[in-house]
């Protein structure tokens, strides 16, 4: 059994969970410890006790540790990628790419530990000096989702440690394997006991304990809108800092002047790769009338060529849906879209097995055309390989439709018009804007986050991470 890491020791949980391969449900990956409330409180206490010393650790010490972690992740990319693909269902090339991203994130924040800066200013009062510095905020609770089981933990853990905070990390129940391997690497990196703690377990036990404990100074959460709202309410009640990354209903506009090949590639990659299980996936295609029919025909041909199979098999384009609950949700939304008047033009079929008779949660990517903006398929996040199409008369209508959403994470456009591309970058109501590139796929050294119901609080990743993981101090000194 794979154990939790609490105060530098590997400990059994109150119960265990079984980690099942969605590409082959006969494959038990392992049994993982499940912590209860008392064990979570022990981890919080350990982090709280470790914070005074760790918060005063040197930048060089933090650099050395984070750089070591990043180097080991990169050296073991094949092994870690295999685990990720096996437990989450992302194809092996995508999984290895995510692992590389995680390694690079640790190395980036190793550098940030050395690059911290402040200001020395003159006061408006004679003889007084002013210093503006940043300090760590304390013990941070990190709650991560199942769809990026090593990259998202990396972009929360690395900055938290780089800026001198201690961590209690709760990964998603569905993907404990990647989290455990990351924790194992961190446990051998030179971190003092208690600075980093892995507490696997149910949200109702572990997550709720993190939300309620006054020793947790801040919570960084990535997951559903509903759970994010609960995080916000709990943190607000006790005035704790919080950061939320939640849902998306990301649009991609395809204009008449778009390069058809570029547009189709962006739409297929954004909507269907990683089985559509990305908060940045473009699940709404807004296509102007002049290119609509040609674009749809090209999409269908591209989709027919996609290979849906075991995530770790060479040549697989689309792996399985992560679990039966998510598969049921995907199918339910396909049915809702048809009932409301949408046309299921391609895909949308659940496959009980792959071609080799391997039982898994396979779903052929679905393209639903002739939809209207008010339909649920265009308002609510599905989180699967399900893409809807809306017709638009022109750019202005397409932009209005793109912005007509309670979400605002990522927004894309396919066009050869510099005028429209420039206007779109300024007027798209999203935290990230993509021109002729997929909406899903971002760099590790720049900010990540959205607007409206997609995000709340300071941005993640890049130098902007300091806004959440540090607090500003202004000190005055009489000369």
C-alpha positions in Angstrom: 0.0 0.0 0.0 1.2 3.5 -0.8 1.2 5.7 2.4 0.7 9.4 3.2 3.7 11.6 4.0 3.2 13.4 7.3 6.0 15.2 9.2 8.6 13.3 7.2 7.2 9.8 7.8 5.2 7.5 5.6 2.0 6.6 7.5 -0.9 4.3 6.9 -4.3 5.9 6.5 -7.6 5.3 8.2 -8.7 3.4 5.0 -7.5 2.6 1.5 -8.6 3.5 -2.0 -8.1 1.4 -5.2 -6.5 3.1 -8.2 -8.0 1.7 -11.4 -6.7 2.1 -14.9 -9.5 3.6 -17.1 -7.9 2.1 -20.2 -8.2 -1.4 -18.7 -10.5 -1.7 -15.7 -9.0 -5.1 -14.9 -5.8 -3.3 -14.0 -5.4 -2.4 -10.3 -2.6 0.2 -10.2 -2.4 0.0 -6.4 -4.0 0.7 -3.1 -3.4 4.2 -1.6 -3.9 5.4 2.0 -6.9 7.5 2.8 -6.4 10.0 5.7 -9.1 11.0 8.1 -9.6 14.3 9.9 -7.3 13.5 12.8 -4.4 12.6 10.4 -5.0 15.8 8.4 -4.8 17.8 11.6 -1.5 16.1 12.4 -0.1 17.1 9.0 -1.3 20.7 9.6 0.4 20.7 13.0 3.6 19.4 11.5 3.6 22.1 8.8 2.7 24.8 11.4 5.7 23.7 13.6 8.1 23.6 10.6 7.1 27.1 9.3 9.2 29.4 11.5 12.5 27.8 10.5 11.6 27.1 6.9 10.3 30.7 6.4 13.8 31.9 7.3 15.7 29.4 5.1 18.1 30.8 2.6 17.3 31.3 -1.1 20.2 29.0 -1.9 18.7 26.2 0.2 15.3 26.5 -1.4 17.0 26.7 -4.9 19.0 23.6 -4.3 16.0 21.6 -3.1 13.6 22.7 -5.9 16.2 22.3 -8.6 16.9 18.8 -7.3 13.2 17.9 -7.5 13.0 19.3 -11.1 16.0 17.4 -12.2 14.7 14.0 -10.9 11.3 14.6 -12.4 12.9 15.2 -15.8 15.2 12.3 -15.5 12.3 10.0 -14.7 9.9 11.4 -17.3 9.2 8.1 -19.0 8.3 6.3 -15.7 6.2 9.2 -14.4 4.5 9.7 -17.7 3.6 6.0 -17.8 2.0 6.3 -14.4 0.1 9.4 -15.4 -1.3 7.8 -18.6 -2.1 4.6 -16.8 -4.2 6.3 -14.0 -5.7 9.3 -15.8 -6.1 8.1 -19.3 -4.1 10.9 -21.1 -2.1 9.5 -24.0 1.5 8.6 -23.3 3.0 11.5 -25.3 0.7 13.9 -23.6 1.5 12.4 -20.2 5.2 12.6 -20.7 4.8 16.2 -21.9 2.9 17.0 -18.7 5.7 15.5 -16.6 8.3 17.6 -18.5 6.3 20.6 -17.7 6.2 19.7 -14.0 10.0 19.4 -14.0 10.4 22.7 -15.7 8.1 24.4 -13.2 10.2 23.2 -10.3 13.3 24.5 -12.0 11.7 27.8 -12.8 10.7 28.4 -9.2 14.1 27.3 -8.0 15.3 30.3 -9.9 12.5 32.5 -8.4 13.8 31.6 -5.0 17.0 33.5 -5.9 15.3 36.2 -7.9 13.1 37.7 -5.2 13.3 41.4 -5.0 12.1 44.4 -3.0 12.2 48.2 -2.9 14.2 50.7 -0.9 12.5 54.1 -1.1 12.9 57.5 0.4 10.0 58.6 2.7 8.1 61.8 2.3 9.3 62.5 5.8 13.0 63.7 6.3 15.3 61.2 7.8 13.1 58.2 7.3 13.8 55.2 5.1 11.3 52.8 3.6 11.7 49.1 2.6 9.1 47.1 0.8 9.6 43.3 1.0 7.7 40.1 0.5 7.4 37.4 3.1 5.8 33.9 3.1 2.2 33.6 4.3 2.4 30.5 6.4 0.9 27.0 5.9 -0.8 26.6 2.6 -3.4 24.0 1.8 -3.3 22.8 -1.8 -6.3 21.0 -3.4 -5.7 19.7 -6.9 -7.9 18.1 -9.6 -7.5 14.8 -11.4 -7.0 16.0 -15.0 -3.4 17.3 -14.6 -2.2 15.1 -11.8 1.4 16.2 -11.8 1.5 19.6 -13.5 -1.1 21.4 -11.4 0.4 20.1 -8.1 3.8 21.3 -9.4 2.6 24.8 -10.1 1.2 25.0 -6.6 3.8 23.2 -4.6 6.9 24.8 -6.3 6.0 28.4 -5.7 4.7 27.7 -2.2 8.1 26.2 -1.2 10.1 28.7 -3.2 8.7 31.6 -1.2 9.2 29.9 2.1 5.8 28.5 2.9 4.9 25.0 4.3 2.5 22.8 2.4 -0.3 20.3 3.1 -1.2 18.8 -0.2 -4.5 17.0 -1.0 -4.5 15.4 -4.5 -7.7 14.3 -6.3 -9.0 10.8 -5.2 -8.9 9.5 -8.8 -5.1 10.0 -9.4 -3.1 9.3 -6.2 -0.3 7.5 -8.1 1.2 10.6 -9.7 0.8 12.6 -6.4 2.6 9.8 -4.5 5.5 9.7 -6.9 5.9 13.4 -6.7 5.7 13.3 -2.9 8.4 10.6 -2.9 10.7 12.8 -4.9 10.1 15.7 -2.5 10.7 13.5 0.5 14.2 12.8 -0.6 15.0 16.3 -1.8 16.4 17.7 1.5 13.2 19.3 2.8 13.0 19.4 6.6 10.3 17.2 8.1 6.9 18.9 8.1 7.6 21.4 5.4 5.8 19.3 2.8 3.0 16.8 3.7 1.0 14.5 1.4 -2.5 13.8 2.7 -4.6 11.6 0.4 -8.2 11.2 1.2 -11.8 12.3 0.6 -12.7 16.0 0.2 -15.3 15.7 3.0 -12.6 14.6 5.4 -9.2 16.0 4.3 -10.5 19.0 2.2 -13.0 20.2 4.8 -10.4 20.0 7.5 -8.0 22.1 5.5 -10.8 24.7 4.9 -11.7 25.0 8.6 -8.4 24.9 10.4 -7.2 28.3 11.5 -3.5 27.3 11.1 -4.0 27.1 7.3 -3.2 30.6 6.1 -4.3 30.1 2.5 -6.0 27.6 0.2 -5.2 27.2 -3.5 -7.9 25.2 -5.2 -8.4 23.9 -8.8 -11.6 22.0 -9.5 -15.3 22.4 -10.0 -17.3 25.7 -9.7 -19.5 24.2 -6.9 -16.6 23.1 -4.8 -14.8 26.4 -5.5 -17.7 28.3 -4.1 -17.6 26.2 -0.9 -13.8 26.9 -0.6 -14.5 30.7 -1.0 -17.3 30.7 1.6 -15.2 28.7 4.2 -12.1 30.9 3.7 -14.0 34.1 3.8 -15.7 33.2 7.0 -12.3 33.0 8.8 -10.5 35.6 6.6 -8.1 33.1 5.0 -6.5 33.9 1.7 -7.8 31.8 -1.2 -7.1 31.2 -4.9 -9.6 29.5 -7.2 -9.3 28.0 -10.7 -12.6 26.5 -11.8 -14.6 25.8 -14.9 -14.5 26.9 -18.5 -16.8 27.0 -21.6 -14.1 28.2 -23.9 -15.0 29.5 -27.4 -13.0 29.2 -30.6 -14.0 31.5 -33.4 -13.4 30.4 -37.0 -13.7 33.3 -39.4 -14.3 33.1 -43.2 -10.7 34.2 -43.8 -9.2 31.5 -41.6 -6.7 29.0 -42.9 -8.9 25.9 -43.0 -6.1 23.5 -42.0 -5.0 25.7 -39.1 -8.6 26.1 -37.9 -9.4 22.4 -37.9 -6.1 21.5 -36.2 -6.8 24.1 -33.4 -10.4 22.9 -33.0 -9.5 19.2 -32.8 -6.6 19.6 -30.5 -8.4 22.0 -28.2 -11.7 20.1 -28.1 -10.7 16.5 -28.1 -7.1 15.9 -27.1 -6.6 14.8 -23.5 -10.1 13.4 -24.0 -11.4 16.9 -23.7 -10.7 16.8 -20.0 -9.1 20.2 -19.8 -10.5 23.4 -18.3 -8.9 25.2 -21.3 -10.6 22.9 -23.9 -12.6 24.8 -26.6 -15.9 23.2 -26.3 -17.8 25.9 -28.3 -16.9 26.4 -31.9 -18.3 29.7 -33.3 -18.1 29.5 -37.1 -19.0 32.3 -39.5 -21.4 31.4 -42.4 -18.9 31.6 -45.3 -16.6 28.9 -44.0 -19.1 26.9 -41.9 -19.9 24.0 -44.2 -16.3 23.5 -45.4 -15.0 23.7 -41.8 -17.6 21.1 -40.5 -16.8 18.7 -43.4 -13.1 19.0 -42.7 -13.7 18.5 -39.0 -15.6 15.3 -39.6 -12.9 13.9 -41.8 -10.2 14.7 -39.2 -12.3 13.1 -36.4 -12.9 9.9 -38.4 -9.1 9.4 -38.5 -8.6 9.7 -34.7 -7.7 6.5 -33.0 -9.5 5.9 -29.6 -7.6 3.3 -27.6 -5.5 2.5 -24.6 -3.7 5.6 -23.4 -0.3 3.9 -23.3 -0.5 2.3 -26.7 1.5 3.7 -29.6 -0.6 5.6 -32.1 -3.5 6.4 -29.8 -4.9 9.9 -30.3 -7.6 9.8 -27.7 -7.5 7.8 -24.5 -10.4 6.9 -22.2 -12.6 9.1 -20.1 -11.3 9.1 -16.5 -14.1 7.1 -14.8 -17.7 5.9 -15.2 -19.1 8.9 -13.5 -17.5 11.3 -16.0 -18.5 9.0 -18.9 -22.1 9.1 -17.8 -21.9 12.9 -17.6 -20.5 13.2 -21.1 -23.3 11.0 -22.5 -26.0 12.8 -20.6 -24.9 16.2 -22.1 -24.9 14.7 -25.6 -28.5 13.5 -25.0 -29.5 16.9 -23.6 -28.0 18.7 -26.7 -30.0 16.4 -29.0 -33.2 16.9 -27.1 -32.8 20.6 -27.3 -32.4 20.5 -31.1 -28.7 19.9 -31.7 -27.5 17.5 -34.3 -25.0 14.8 -33.3 -23.1 14.8 -36.6 -20.1 12.6 -35.5 -19.1 10.4 -32.7 -20.6 10.4 -29.2 -20.6 6.6 -28.9 -19.5 4.8 -25.7 -17.3 1.8 -26.3 -17.2 -0.9 -23.7 -13.9 -2.2 -24.9 -11.1 -1.3 -27.3 -10.3 -3.3 -30.4 -8.4 -5.8 -28.3 -11.3 -6.5 -26.0 -9.8 -4.5 -23.2 -12.6 -3.1 -20.9 -12.4 0.7 -20.4 -14.3 4.0 -20.4 -13.9 4.8 -24.1 -15.9 7.5 -25.9 -15.7 8.5 -29.5 -15.3 12.4 -29.7 -18.7 14.0 -30.4 -19.4 17.0 -32.7 -22.8 18.6 -32.2 -23.9 21.1 -34.9 -26.9 23.4 -35.4 -26.9 24.5 -31.8 -28.1 27.8 -30.3 -26.4 30.0 -27.8 -29.0 29.4 -25.0 -28.7 25.6 -25.1 -27.2 23.9 -22.1 -24.5 22.4 -24.2 -23.3 26.0 -24.8 -23.7 27.2 -21.3 -22.5 24.4 -19.0 -19.1 22.7 -18.8 -19.2 19.1 -20.0 -15.5 18.3 -19.4 -15.2 15.6 -22.0 -14.6 15.1 -25.8 -17.9 16.9 -26.7 -17.8 20.0 -28.9 -20.8 22.1 -30.1 -21.0 24.4 -33.1 -22.8 27.8 -33.3 -23.2 29.6 -36.6 -22.4 33.4 -36.7 -23.0 36.0 -39.4 -19.8 37.8 -39.0 -16.9 38.7 -36.7 -18.9 41.1 -34.5 -21.6 38.5 -33.8 -19.0 35.8 -33.2 -17.2 38.0 -30.7 -20.5 38.7 -28.9 -21.3 35.0 -28.8 -17.8 34.1 -27.5 -18.2 36.6 -24.6 -21.7 35.4 -23.8 -20.7 33.0 -21.1 -20.5 32.9 -17.3 -16.9 31.7 -17.8 -13.8 33.4 -19.1 -10.7 31.2 -18.9 -9.5 30.8 -22.5 -10.7 32.2 -25.8 -9.4 31.5 -29.3 -9.7 32.7 -32.9 -8.7 31.3 -36.3 -8.2 34.1 -38.8 -5.6 35.6 -41.2 -6.9 39.1 -40.5 -4.5 41.2 -38.4 -7.3 43.6 -37.8 -9.6 41.0 -36.3 -6.8 39.3 -34.4 -5.8 42.5 -32.8 -9.3 43.5 -31.9 -10.0 40.0 -30.5 -7.0 40.0 -28.2 -8.2 43.2 -26.6 -12.0 42.5 -26.5 -12.2 38.8 -25.7 -13.4 38.5 -22.1 -11.0 35.8 -21.0 -7.8 35.6 -19.0 -5.9 33.9 -21.9 -6.4 34.6 -25.6 -5.1 32.4 -28.4 -4.7 33.4 -32.1 -4.3 30.5 -34.5 -3.1 28.2 -31.7 -5.2 25.8 -29.6 -7.0 27.2 -26.6 -5.6 24.3 -24.5 -1.8 24.5 -24.1 0.0 27.1 -22.1 3.6 27.9 -21.1 4.9 27.2 -17.6 6.7 30.6 -17.1 3.7 32.9 -17.7 0.5 33.6 -15.8 -2.4 31.2 -15.9 -6.0 32.1 -15.0 -9.3 33.6 -16.1 -12.1 35.9 -15.5 -15.8 35.7 -14.4 -16.7 32.3 -13.0 -13.5 30.6 -14.1 -11.0 32.1 -11.6 -10.7 34.1 -8.5 -7.7 35.6 -6.9 -4.1 36.1 -8.1 -2.8 34.3 -11.1 -1.0 31.0 -11.0 2.4 30.3 -12.6 5.3 32.5 -13.6 6.4 35.5 -11.5 2.8 36.4 -10.8 2.6 33.4 -8.4 4.3 35.6 -5.8 1.1 37.6 -5.4 -0.6 34.7 -3.8 2.2 32.9 -2.0 3.7 36.0 -0.3 2.5 39.0 1.7 3.9 42.5 1.3 5.5 44.2 4.3 6.4 47.9 4.4 9.0 48.9 7.0 10.0 52.4 8.1 13.3 53.3 9.7 14.4 56.5 11.3 18.0 57.2 10.2 
